[in-house]
Amino acid sequence: MHQFYAPDIEQTSFLPEEESLHCTKVLRLTDGTAISISDGKGTRFVANIVHAHPKQTLVKIVKHVHEPRNETRLTHIAIAPTKSKDRMEWFVEKATEIGIDIITPVFCHFSERKSISAERLEKVAIAAMKQSQRAYLPIINASLSLHELLKQTTEKQRFIAHCYEEERTLLQNVYKPDSSAIVLIGPEGDFTHEEIAEALQHGFLPVSLGNNRLRTETAGIVACHTMQLRRN
């Protein structure tokens, strides 16, 4: 059953225009077809198409199921945007499929990209949410500097992954799935010593993601997958 994203489906009973176009012109679904709809906020709906239209497809909801989650256990990856926007989009796609809750692009001293489209990343996340049949759409925060992020961090568990030969603990050995967590992932040039020191002052614990030196987007996926495995 094809899944669509409609955040206001309970109020409108219509698929958004972009989803309606995909439904009718790409998938060529017709009246009477059963579909699945997620509002991105934890509820999945089973519905039948009443009137297939490329701008506003009308549906009738048959049933819905809400998937509860513990808001005190959310996982958050704050990651330096990669030089290639394709690699950043790949990270968002795969992290969404794995189960990340929050993503924040964060600019560091060695960041190779100084601007990024949160709107584009959200579209990538929506597509990945539908493909992986998730009930929740990850929050894609607006980008900000590392300094600003550190001041705003509220997660109970705070980790910074870097590659310096300093004392670090494997993330899998210190992350606990019973409370919220954020992992900082730096750019290809890594964090500066000053950035690491500032993070430590804000309660971040230095962690390792393994013996191999990873690309930024790969490190983000490893951190996400490590936490998700512990949560499951």
N, C-alpha and C positions, 0 to 999 in steps of 0.2 A: 504494500500500500504506500503510495507516494505521500511524503510529509511536506507540509507547507508551514510558513511562518506568518502569523497574523496576531500581533500583540493586542489588538482590540476586538478580536473575533466575537467575544460574548456580547459586546455592545452593538456591533454593526451587522454581524452575520454575512459580511462580505470579505473576500480576500483582498488584500492591498493590490494596487494596480500592477506592480512588478510581478507579484505572485500569480495574479490572474492571467497575465500575459504568458508566463511560463506554463501555467496550467493548460491554457487553450491552444497556444501556438506552437509550443515546444513539445509538450507531452500529448497534446491533442485529446485531452480528456473531455468527456461529454456529459450531458445531464444524466443523473442517476448514478454516476461513478462514486464509489466510496473513497474517501481520502482521510488522511490524518493531518491534524493541525496542531502546532505548538504555539503557545503565546509567549514562549521564552521565559516565563515566570513560574514554571513548574507544572503547568496544566497541559495535558494532551487531550485533544478532542477527536472523536470519530464523527465524520459528517458526510452527507451526501450532497453532490452538486445539484442544485435546483435549476440554475440558469448559468451556463458557461458563457462568459463574456470576457474579452481580452482586457477590458479596463476595470470591470467590477463583477467578479464571479460571485453569485449568490449561493450560499450553502445552508443546509439545515443540519444543526448539530443533533446527533443521535445519542451520544453519551460522552462523558468526560471523566478523566481520572487525574487527580492532583498528586504529584510526587513531592512529598515534604522533604526538606533538607534542614540540617542544623546550621543556622546562620553563624554560629560561633566557631565553626570548623572550616571556614572558607580558605581556599588556597590562592595565593597571589604571586604572580611572577612579574617583577619589575625588570625590564630588559632594555639594554641599549639598542636602538635601531641599527640594523645592519646596513652596510654600504649599498648593497643590492636590495631594493624594495621587494623583489621576488622572494628573497630568503626570509625577510620579515613576515611576509604574507604566508609563507610556508610554515613558519613557526606558529603563527596564530591559528592556521588551519589544523595542524596536528595537535597543538595544545588543547584546542576546543574538542577535538575528537577524543582525546585522552580524558578530559574532565576538568580542566582548569576553571576557576571561578572568576578570577580578575586578572587582567593584563594591563600593565602600565608601561608605555614607552618612556625611557628615562635617558636624558642626555648627560654624558660624562665628559671629562676632559679630552679623552681620546676618541670620542664618538666621531664616526666618519660621515654620519648623516645628521643634519641639524633641523630637519623638518620632516613631518610624517602626517599622513592623512588618517585620522581616527575613523572618519566615515568609511574610507575604503577598507580599513581593517575590520570594521564591524560587518561589512558586507561579506567579507571572507569568513568571519565567524558565523554568520547566519547560515551560509551555505554548508559549512562544516557541521553546525548543529543539526541541520535537517538531514544531512547524509548519515550522521552517526546516531540519529534518532534520540537526541538529547531533549530533555524537557526544559532545561535552563540555558539561556543565552549568556555567555560570559560577559562581564562588564569590561568594556574597552575604555579605559580612562584617557583623558587628554594627556598629551606628553608634557613633561615638566623636567626641571633640572634635578640632579641627584640631591642637591642641597635642599630643594623644596620637598622632595619626596621624603627625605629623612625626617624633616620637621612634621610631616603629616602622618607618618606611619602609626597605625593603631594596633597592628597584629600582635598577638601574644608571643608568638615565636618569630624571631627575626634572624635571617641568615644572609651572609654575603659570600658568594662563591668567587674565589680568585685563584690565580696560578702561582703566586709567589711561594718561595721555599720557606714558609713560616708555619707555625703550628696551626693545623686545621683538623677538623673532625669530619668524617664521612657523613654526608647529609642523611643517609639511610640509618645511621646509628643515633642521631640526635632528634630527628623530626618525630613528633608525637601527633597522631591523627585526632586527638581529642580537643584540639584548640586551633585557632586560626594561625596561619603562617604566611610569611612573605620571604621570597628568595630573590636577592639582587644578582643579576647577570650582567657583567660588564661588556664593553666593546672588544674588538679583536686585539687592541693594544692593552687590554685589561684596565682595571682601576689604577689610579695613582696611589702611592702610599698615603698621601694626604686624604684621599677619598675613603680609603679603608679605615684610617684613624677616625675620621668623622663618623663613619658608620658604627664603629665600635663604641663611640661615645653615646650613640643613640640605642645601644643595647643589642646590636647585631653580633652574631657569632660567626666567625670565619669557618667556612666549610669547603670540603673537597667533593667533587663529583666523580672521582676516580683517578686512575693513574694517567690516562691519556689526555693530551691537550685538545680541547674541543673548540669548534667554531661557536660563535655566540649563539646562533639559533639551535645548534645541537645541544649545547649546555642547557638552554632553556627547556628543551624537550626532556633531557635526562632528569632535571630537577622536577619537572611536572610529573613525569612517569614515576619517579621515586616516591613522591608524596601520594600519588593516586594508588599505587600498589599497597602502601601502608593503610590508606583509608578503606580499602576494600577488604 
